[in-house]
Amino acid sequence: MKEAILVVAEGCPYCEEMKKRLPKDKVKVLDVTKDLEGAKILQSLQIYRVPLLVTAEKTGDRIKYCVLDEKDVKCAEVKSEEQSEAQ
């Protein structure tokens, strides 16, 4: 099942505007200044700007993050946190 995640930063006016426009019950919001998971998403996609809306799909021990960039779709797969913590 895919999950929508909005990666934001505290104090960003564009992030605040985006948060207002998206349905709160359907989009998980991660603040990179408070949540390491948000920073890891940006790093895995090699995109270092916010706000960033991504989809996350978990399959086995991997999570696939995808974002529609200005020119194309970028995707990255990373080992899931639960699997990393279990080892």
Biopython code that builds the backbone (N, CA, C, O; Angstrom):
import numpy as np
from Bio.PDB.StructureBuilder import StructureBuilder

atoms = [
    (1, "MET", "N", (0.839, -1.181, 0.000)),
    (1, "MET", "CA", (0.000, 0.000, 0.000)),
    (1, "MET", "C", (0.891, 1.255, 0.000)),
    (1, "MET", "O", (1.865, 1.324, 0.749)),
    (2, "LYS", "N", (0.566, 2.211, -0.814)),
    (2, "LYS", "CA", (1.342, 3.440, -0.902)),
    (2, "LYS", "C", (0.874, 4.438, 0.154)),
    (2, "LYS", "O", (-0.306, 4.520, 0.497)),
    (3, "GLU", "N", (1.847, 5.187, 0.649)),
    (3, "GLU", "CA", (1.577, 6.224, 1.637)),
    (3, "GLU", "C", (2.108, 7.540, 1.079)),
    (3, "GLU", "O", (3.186, 7.575, 0.487)),
    (4, "ALA", "N", (1.355, 8.619, 1.266)),
    (4, "ALA", "CA", (1.811, 9.942, 0.845)),
    (4, "ALA", "C", (2.502, 10.609, 2.022)),
    (4, "ALA", "O", (1.985, 10.618, 3.138)),
    (5, "ILE", "N", (3.693, 11.174, 1.755)),
    (5, "ILE", "CA", (4.484, 11.842, 2.793)),
    (5, "ILE", "C", (4.889, 13.220, 2.283)),
    (5, "ILE", "O", (5.398, 13.360, 1.171)),
    (6, "LEU", "N", (4.658, 14.226, 3.104)),
    (6, "LEU", "CA", (5.095, 15.581, 2.801)),
    (6, "LEU", "C", (6.283, 15.898, 3.702)),
    (6, "LEU", "O", (6.160, 15.888, 4.927)),
    (7, "VAL", "N", (7.429, 16.179, 3.095)),
    (7, "VAL", "CA", (8.633, 16.521, 3.850)),
    (7, "VAL", "C", (8.717, 18.048, 3.898)),
    (7, "VAL", "O", (8.710, 18.717, 2.864)),
    (8, "VAL", "N", (8.797, 18.582, 5.111)),
    (8, "VAL", "CA", (8.785, 20.032, 5.319)),
    (8, "VAL", "C", (9.933, 20.430, 6.250)),
    (8, "VAL", "O", (10.654, 19.578, 6.768)),
    (9, "ALA", "N", (10.086, 21.735, 6.450)),
    (9, "ALA", "CA", (11.048, 22.268, 7.415)),
    (9, "ALA", "C", (10.368, 23.368, 8.218)),
    (9, "ALA", "O", (9.578, 24.151, 7.689)),
    (10, "GLU", "N", (10.690, 23.410, 9.496)),
    (10, "GLU", "CA", (10.128, 24.424, 10.375)),
    (10, "GLU", "C", (10.490, 25.819, 9.882)),
    (10, "GLU", "O", (11.640, 26.082, 9.530)),
    (11, "GLY", "N", (9.503, 26.712, 9.858)),
    (11, "GLY", "CA", (9.736, 28.088, 9.449)),
    (11, "GLY", "C", (9.641, 28.333, 7.956)),
    (11, "GLY", "O", (9.792, 29.473, 7.515)),
    (12, "CYS", "N", (9.394, 27.298, 7.163)),
    (12, "CYS", "CA", (9.293, 27.440, 5.712)),
    (12, "CYS", "C", (7.867, 27.858, 5.333)),
    (12, "CYS", "O", (6.933, 27.085, 5.545)),
    (13, "PRO", "N", (7.678, 29.059, 4.778)),
    (13, "PRO", "CA", (6.328, 29.503, 4.434)),
    (13, "PRO", "C", (5.693, 28.667, 3.320)),
    (13, "PRO", "O", (4.476, 28.488, 3.302)),
    (14, "TYR", "N", (6.494, 28.160, 2.406)),
    (14, "TYR", "CA", (5.966, 27.317, 1.331)),
    (14, "TYR", "C", (5.461, 25.988, 1.898)),
    (14, "TYR", "O", (4.459, 25.445, 1.434)),
    (15, "CYS", "N", (6.164, 25.477, 2.900)),
    (15, "CYS", "CA", (5.753, 24.234, 3.551)),
    (15, "CYS", "C", (4.420, 24.428, 4.277)),
    (15, "CYS", "O", (3.536, 23.575, 4.203)),
    (16, "GLU", "N", (4.286, 25.548, 4.972)),
    (16, "GLU", "CA", (3.035, 25.833, 5.692)),
    (16, "GLU", "C", (1.864, 25.913, 4.721)),
    (16, "GLU", "O", (0.785, 25.392, 5.003)),
    (17, "GLU", "N", (2.073, 26.557, 3.588)),
    (17, "GLU", "CA", (1.015, 26.663, 2.577)),
    (17, "GLU", "C", (0.645, 25.292, 2.023)),
    (17, "GLU", "O", (-0.536, 24.999, 1.837)),
    (18, "MET", "N", (1.642, 24.449, 1.758)),
    (18, "MET", "CA", (1.392, 23.109, 1.237)),
    (18, "MET", "C", (0.617, 22.271, 2.252)),
    (18, "MET", "O", (-0.299, 21.537, 1.883)),
    (19, "LYS", "N", (0.981, 22.379, 3.520)),
    (19, "LYS", "CA", (0.290, 21.620, 4.565)),
    (19, "LYS", "C", (-1.190, 21.993, 4.626)),
    (19, "LYS", "O", (-2.036, 21.134, 4.873)),
    (20, "LYS", "N", (-1.505, 23.269, 4.402)),
    (20, "LYS", "CA", (-2.900, 23.722, 4.415)),
    (20, "LYS", "C", (-3.704, 23.130, 3.256)),
    (20, "LYS", "O", (-4.905, 22.892, 3.387)),
    (21, "ARG", "N", (-3.046, 22.897, 2.132)),
    (21, "ARG", "CA", (-3.734, 22.449, 0.917)),
    (21, "ARG", "C", (-3.964, 20.947, 0.848)),
    (21, "ARG", "O", (-4.808, 20.492, 0.076)),
    (22, "LEU", "N", (-3.231, 20.167, 1.640)),
    (22, "LEU", "CA", (-3.334, 18.710, 1.564)),
    (22, "LEU", "C", (-4.228, 18.166, 2.676)),
    (22, "LEU", "O", (-4.265, 18.727, 3.771)),
    (23, "PRO", "N", (-4.946, 17.081, 2.404)),
    (23, "PRO", "CA", (-5.812, 16.501, 3.437)),
    (23, "PRO", "C", (-4.979, 15.893, 4.573)),
    (23, "PRO", "O", (-4.164, 14.999, 4.343)),
    (24, "LYS", "N", (-5.191, 16.383, 5.789)),
    (24, "LYS", "CA", (-4.390, 15.963, 6.943)),
    (24, "LYS", "C", (-4.520, 14.483, 7.256)),
    (24, "LYS", "O", (-3.583, 13.873, 7.770)),
    (25, "ASP", "N", (-5.657, 13.908, 6.955)),
    (25, "ASP", "CA", (-5.879, 12.494, 7.277)),
    (25, "ASP", "C", (-5.291, 11.547, 6.237)),
    (25, "ASP", "O", (-5.293, 10.333, 6.442)),
    (26, "LYS", "N", (-4.789, 12.076, 5.130)),
    (26, "LYS", "CA", (-4.263, 11.210, 4.066)),
    (26, "LYS", "C", (-2.771, 11.398, 3.796)),
    (26, "LYS", "O", (-2.176, 10.614, 3.056)),
    (27, "VAL", "N", (-2.164, 12.425, 4.385)),
    (27, "VAL", "CA", (-0.752, 12.726, 4.117)),
    (27, "VAL", "C", (0.004, 12.804, 5.445)),
    (27, "VAL", "O", (-0.371, 13.557, 6.344)),
    (28, "LYS", "N", (1.067, 12.018, 5.551)),
    (28, "LYS", "CA", (1.939, 12.052, 6.724)),
    (28, "LYS", "C", (2.926, 13.204, 6.530)),
    (28, "LYS", "O", (3.540, 13.317, 5.469)),
    (29, "VAL", "N", (3.082, 14.053, 7.536)),
    (29, "VAL", "CA", (3.981, 15.201, 7.454)),
    (29, "VAL", "C", (5.222, 14.919, 8.300)),
    (29, "VAL", "O", (5.115, 14.584, 9.480)),
    (30, "LEU", "N", (6.397, 15.058, 7.690)),
    (30, "LEU", "CA", (7.670, 14.872, 8.385)),
    (30, "LEU", "C", (8.469, 16.165, 8.300)),
    (30, "LEU", "O", (8.735, 16.664, 7.206)),
    (31, "ASP", "N", (8.848, 16.702, 9.441)),
    (31, "ASP", "CA", (9.648, 17.921, 9.515)),
    (31, "ASP", "C", (11.113, 17.527, 9.634)),
    (31, "ASP", "O", (11.495, 16.863, 10.598)),
    (32, "VAL", "N", (11.942, 17.924, 8.672)),
    (32, "VAL", "CA", (13.353, 17.525, 8.670)),
    (32, "VAL", "C", (14.128, 18.106, 9.853)),
    (32, "VAL", "O", (15.189, 17.591, 10.204)),
    (33, "THR", "N", (13.615, 19.163, 10.466)),
    (33, "THR", "CA", (14.296, 19.733, 11.626)),
    (33, "THR", "C", (13.989, 18.958, 12.903)),
    (33, "THR", "O", (14.646, 19.156, 13.926)),
    (34, "LYS", "N", (12.988, 18.075, 12.846)),
    (34, "LYS", "CA", (12.583, 17.323, 14.038)),
    (34, "LYS", "C", (12.562, 15.817, 13.836)),
    (34, "LYS", "O", (12.513, 15.068, 14.812)),
    (35, "ASP", "N", (12.596, 15.360, 12.600)),
    (35, "ASP", "CA", (12.418, 13.940, 12.316)),
    (35, "ASP", "C", (13.487, 13.454, 11.337)),
    (35, "ASP", "O", (13.564, 13.927, 10.204)),
    (36, "LEU", "N", (14.293, 12.524, 11.778)),
    (36, "LEU", "CA", (15.382, 12.000, 10.952)),
    (36, "LEU", "C", (14.867, 11.287, 9.705)),
    (36, "LEU", "O", (15.548, 11.274, 8.680)),
    (37, "GLU", "N", (13.680, 10.697, 9.777)),
    (37, "GLU", "CA", (13.117, 9.986, 8.616)),
    (37, "GLU", "C", (12.945, 10.931, 7.425)),
    (37, "GLU", "O", (13.221, 10.548, 6.289)),
    (38, "GLY", "N", (12.496, 12.149, 7.674)),
    (38, "GLY", "CA", (12.344, 13.126, 6.594)),
    (38, "GLY", "C", (13.662, 13.444, 5.916)),
    (38, "GLY", "O", (13.734, 13.538, 4.690)),
    (39, "ALA", "N", (14.701, 13.609, 6.717)),
    (39, "ALA", "CA", (16.040, 13.880, 6.161)),
    (39, "ALA", "C", (16.548, 12.694, 5.353)),
    (39, "ALA", "O", (17.189, 12.881, 4.318)),
    (40, "LYS", "N", (16.274, 11.486, 5.808)),
    (40, "LYS", "CA", (16.708, 10.289, 5.085)),
    (40, "LYS", "C", (15.997, 10.166, 3.740)),
    (40, "LYS", "O", (16.588, 9.704, 2.764)),
    (41, "ILE", "N", (14.736, 10.576, 3.685)),
    (41, "ILE", "CA", (14.002, 10.543, 2.416)),
    (41, "ILE", "C", (14.654, 11.497, 1.418)),
    (41, "ILE", "O", (14.911, 11.126, 0.273)),
    (42, "LEU", "N", (14.921, 12.726, 1.856)),
    (42, "LEU", "CA", (15.568, 13.704, 0.968)),
    (42, "LEU", "C", (16.918, 13.192, 0.491)),
    (42, "LEU", "O", (17.247, 13.312, -0.689)),
    (43, "GLN", "N", (17.703, 12.619, 1.402)),
    (43, "GLN", "CA", (19.022, 12.122, 1.050)),
    (43, "GLN", "C", (18.937, 10.968, 0.056)),
    (43, "GLN", "O", (19.717, 10.914, -0.895)),
    (44, "SER", "N", (18.001, 10.049, 0.263)),
    (44, "SER", "CA", (17.895, 8.898, -0.640)),
    (44, "SER", "C", (17.505, 9.317, -2.047)),
    (44, "SER", "O", (17.925, 8.686, -3.017)),
    (45, "LEU", "N", (16.706, 10.374, -2.174)),
    (45, "LEU", "CA", (16.287, 10.870, -3.486)),
    (45, "LEU", "C", (17.270, 11.898, -4.057)),
    (45, "LEU", "O", (17.148, 12.300, -5.214)),
    (46, "GLN", "N", (18.231, 12.317, -3.254)),
    (46, "GLN", "CA", (19.201, 13.346, -3.624)),
    (46, "GLN", "C", (18.509, 14.640, -4.034)),
    (46, "GLN", "O", (18.886, 15.294, -5.006)),
    (47, "ILE", "N", (17.488, 14.985, -3.264)),
    (47, "ILE", "CA", (16.760, 16.244, -3.434)),
    (47, "ILE", "C", (16.825, 16.945, -2.082)),
    (47, "ILE", "O", (16.411, 16.377, -1.071)),
    (48, "TYR", "N", (17.335, 18.155, -2.055)),
    (48, "TYR", "CA", (17.555, 18.840, -0.785)),
    (48, "TYR", "C", (16.788, 20.156, -0.718)),
    (48, "TYR", "O", (17.352, 21.213, -0.432)),
    (49, "ARG", "N", (15.499, 20.065, -0.986)),
    (49, "ARG", "CA", (14.631, 21.241, -0.880)),
    (49, "ARG", "C", (13.276, 20.788, -0.365)),
    (49, "ARG", "O", (12.867, 19.643, -0.559)),
    (50, "VAL", "N", (12.602, 21.692, 0.281)),
    (50, "VAL", "CA", (11.269, 21.419, 0.802)),
    (50, "VAL", "C", (10.343, 22.536, 0.368)),
    (50, "VAL", "O", (10.820, 23.630, 0.066)),
    (51, "PRO", "N", (9.072, 22.314, 0.326)),
    (51, "PRO", "CA", (8.363, 21.080, 0.630)),
    (51, "PRO", "C", (8.543, 20.057, -0.503)),
    (51, "PRO", "O", (8.747, 20.410, -1.665)),
    (52, "LEU", "N", (8.459, 18.801, -0.123)),
    (52, "LEU", "CA", (8.585, 17.716, -1.094)),
    (52, "LEU", "C", (7.531, 16.669, -0.781)),
    (52, "LEU", "O", (7.486, 16.141, 0.330)),
    (53, "LEU", "N", (6.696, 16.372, -1.742)),
    (53, "LEU", "CA", (5.651, 15.368, -1.590)),
    (53, "LEU", "C", (6.115, 14.085, -2.265)),
    (53, "LEU", "O", (6.431, 14.081, -3.455)),
    (54, "VAL", "N", (6.155, 12.999, -1.501)),
    (54, "VAL", "CA", (6.629, 11.716, -2.023)),
    (54, "VAL", "C", (5.602, 10.633, -1.731)),
    (54, "VAL", "O", (4.735, 10.788, -0.871)),
    (55, "THR", "N", (5.720, 9.535, -2.465)),
    (55, "THR", "CA", (4.971, 8.335, -2.123)),
    (55, "THR", "C", (5.958, 7.329, -1.561)),
    (55, "THR", "O", (7.115, 7.267, -1.977)),
    (56, "ALA", "N", (5.483, 6.548, -0.613)),
    (56, "ALA", "CA", (6.313, 5.503, -0.015)),
    (56, "ALA", "C", (5.553, 4.188, -0.118)),
    (56, "ALA", "O", (4.373, 4.107, 0.221)),
    (57, "GLU", "N", (6.253, 3.161, -0.592)),
    (57, "GLU", "CA", (5.639, 1.840, -0.732)),
    (57, "GLU", "C", (6.583, 0.809, -0.137)),
    (57, "GLU", "O", (7.717, 0.655, -0.589)),
    (58, "LYS", "N", (6.106, 0.106, 0.880)),
    (58, "LYS", "CA", (6.936, -0.881, 1.558)),
    (58, "LYS", "C", (6.726, -2.250, 0.932)),
    (58, "LYS", "O", (5.597, -2.710, 0.763)),
    (59, "THR", "N", (7.840, -2.891, 0.590)),
    (59, "THR", "CA", (7.821, -4.260, 0.076)),
    (59, "THR", "C", (8.929, -5.036, 0.765)),
    (59, "THR", "O", (10.113, -4.777, 0.548)),
    (60, "GLY", "N", (8.536, -5.981, 1.589)),
    (60, "GLY", "CA", (9.528, -6.767, 2.324)),
    (60, "GLY", "C", (10.328, -5.897, 3.258)),
    (60, "GLY", "O", (9.766, -5.204, 4.106)),
    (61, "ASP", "N", (11.651, -5.928, 3.109)),
    (61, "ASP", "CA", (12.516, -5.125, 3.970)),
    (61, "ASP", "C", (12.968, -3.828, 3.309)),
    (61, "ASP", "O", (13.928, -3.206, 3.761)),
    (62, "ARG", "N", (12.285, -3.415, 2.241)),
    (62, "ARG", "CA", (12.650, -2.202, 1.505)),
    (62, "ARG", "C", (11.470, -1.235, 1.458)),
    (62, "ARG", "O", (10.308, -1.640, 1.501)),
    (63, "ILE", "N", (11.800, 0.046, 1.369)),
    (63, "ILE", "CA", (10.804, 1.090, 1.136)),
    (63, "ILE", "C", (11.206, 1.825, -0.130)),
    (63, "ILE", "O", (12.351, 2.253, -0.272)),
    (64, "LYS", "N", (10.260, 1.970, -1.046)),
    (64, "LYS", "CA", (10.513, 2.687, -2.289)),
    (64, "LYS", "C", (9.852, 4.060, -2.191)),
    (64, "LYS", "O", (8.635, 4.169, -2.041)),
    (65, "TYR", "N", (10.679, 5.106, -2.279)),
    (65, "TYR", "CA", (10.192, 6.484, -2.277)),
    (65, "TYR", "C", (10.201, 6.998, -3.705)),
    (65, "TYR", "O", (11.178, 6.805, -4.428)),
    (66, "CYS", "N", (9.123, 7.651, -4.117)),
    (66, "CYS", "CA", (9.053, 8.248, -5.453)),
    (66, "CYS", "C", (8.518, 9.673, -5.353)),
    (66, "CYS", "O", (7.650, 9.977, -4.535)),
    (67, "VAL", "N", (9.058, 10.530, -6.205)),
    (67, "VAL", "CA", (8.629, 11.920, -6.270)),
    (67, "VAL", "C", (8.590, 12.340, -7.730)),
    (67, "VAL", "O", (9.434, 11.930, -8.527)),
    (68, "LEU", "N", (7.611, 13.156, -8.072)),
    (68, "LEU", "CA", (7.554, 13.736, -9.405)),
    (68, "LEU", "C", (8.382, 15.012, -9.360)),
    (68, "LEU", "O", (7.966, 16.006, -8.765)),
    (69, "ASP", "N", (9.550, 14.985, -9.988)),
    (69, "ASP", "CA", (10.457, 16.131, -10.018)),
    (69, "ASP", "C", (10.034, 17.047, -11.169)),
    (69, "ASP", "O", (9.079, 16.746, -11.886)),
    (70, "GLU", "N", (10.739, 18.154, -11.343)),
    (70, "GLU", "CA", (10.376, 19.089, -12.411)),
    (70, "GLU", "C", (10.404, 18.439, -13.789)),
    (70, "GLU", "O", (9.593, 18.778, -14.651)),
    (71, "LYS", "N", (11.328, 17.510, -14.003)),
    (71, "LYS", "CA", (11.503, 16.941, -15.336)),
    (71, "LYS", "C", (11.076, 15.491, -15.444)),
    (71, "LYS", "O", (10.690, 15.047, -16.525)),
    (72, "ASP", "N", (11.134, 14.738, -14.350)),
    (72, "ASP", "CA", (10.803, 13.324, -14.423)),
    (72, "ASP", "C", (10.433, 12.778, -13.048)),
    (72, "ASP", "O", (10.324, 13.528, -12.079)),
    (73, "VAL", "N", (10.246, 11.488, -12.978)),
    (73, "VAL", "CA", (9.956, 10.826, -11.709)),
    (73, "VAL", "C", (11.258, 10.267, -11.158)),
    (73, "VAL", "O", (11.986, 9.563, -11.858)),
    (74, "LYS", "N", (11.546, 10.583, -9.902)),
    (74, "LYS", "CA", (12.725, 10.038, -9.228)),
    (74, "LYS", "C", (12.263, 9.036, -8.193)),
    (74, "LYS", "O", (11.316, 9.295, -7.450)),
    (75, "CYS", "N", (12.923, 7.896, -8.139)),
    (75, "CYS", "CA", (12.602, 6.882, -7.147)),
    (75, "CYS", "C", (13.897, 6.381, -6.511)),
    (75, "CYS", "O", (14.956, 6.373, -7.138)),
    (76, "ALA", "N", (13.782, 5.967, -5.261)),
    (76, "ALA", "CA", (14.913, 5.382, -4.547)),
    (76, "ALA", "C", (14.375, 4.327, -3.600)),
    (76, "ALA", "O", (13.311, 4.497, -3.005)),
    (77, "GLU", "N", (15.117, 3.233, -3.463)),
    (77, "GLU", "CA", (14.741, 2.187, -2.522)),
    (77, "GLU", "C", (15.748, 2.167, -1.394)),
    (77, "GLU", "O", (16.957, 2.225, -1.622)),
    (78, "VAL", "N", (15.244, 2.085, -0.175)),
    (78, "VAL", "CA", (16.109, 2.029, 0.996)),
    (78, "VAL", "C", (15.628, 0.913, 1.908)),
    (78, "VAL", "O", (14.473, 0.491, 1.852)),
    (79, "LYS", "N", (16.540, 0.448, 2.745)),
    (79, "LYS", "CA", (16.189, -0.579, 3.715)),
    (79, "LYS", "C", (15.253, 0.031, 4.733)),
    (79, "LYS", "O", (15.490, 1.150, 5.190)),
    (80, "SER", "N", (14.196, -0.672, 5.103)),
    (80, "SER", "CA", (13.223, -0.109, 6.037)),
    (80, "SER", "C", (13.835, 0.026, 7.418)),
    (80, "SER", "O", (14.726, -0.739, 7.785)),
    (81, "GLU", "N", (13.355, 1.006, 8.189)),
    (81, "GLU", "CA", (13.866, 1.287, 9.527)),
    (81, "GLU", "C", (13.671, 0.103, 10.465)),
    (81, "GLU", "O", (14.562, -0.215, 11.252)),
    (82, "GLU", "N", (12.504, -0.559, 10.389)),
    (82, "GLU", "CA", (12.247, -1.684, 11.278)),
    (82, "GLU", "C", (13.274, -2.789, 11.057)),
    (82, "GLU", "O", (13.743, -3.399, 12.018)),
    (83, "GLN", "N", (13.625, -3.051, 9.806)),
    (83, "GLN", "CA", (14.590, -4.091, 9.469)),
    (83, "GLN", "C", (15.983, -3.678, 9.950)),
    (83, "GLN", "O", (16.719, -4.512, 10.478)),
    (84, "SER", "N", (16.353, -2.427, 9.781)),
    (84, "SER", "CA", (17.672, -1.937, 10.191)),
    (84, "SER", "C", (17.827, -2.023, 11.703)),
    (84, "SER", "O", (18.894, -2.392, 12.193)),
    (85, "GLU", "N", (16.764, -1.684, 12.458)),
    (85, "GLU", "CA", (16.820, -1.685, 13.912)),
    (85, "GLU", "C", (16.864, -3.094, 14.451)),
    (85, "GLU", "O", (17.419, -3.315, 15.528)),
    (86, "ALA", "N", (16.295, -4.065, 13.738)),
    (86, "ALA", "CA", (16.252, -5.455, 14.199)),
    (86, "ALA", "C", (17.615, -6.124, 14.108)),
    (86, "ALA", "O", (17.868, -7.104, 14.810)),
    (87, "GLN", "N", (18.499, -5.612, 13.254)),
    (87, "GLN", "CA", (19.801, -6.263, 13.049)),
    (87, "GLN", "C", (20.812, -5.846, 14.086)),
    (87, "GLN", "O", (21.954, -6.304, 14.054)),
]
sb = StructureBuilder()
sb.init_structure("model")
sb.init_model(0)
sb.init_chain("A")
sb.init_seg("    ")
for serial, (resi, resn, name, xyz) in enumerate(atoms, 1):
    if name == "N":
        sb.init_residue(resn, " ", resi, " ")
    sb.init_atom(name, np.array(xyz, "f"), 0.0, 1.0, " ", f" {name:<3s}", serial, name[0])
structure = sb.get_structure()
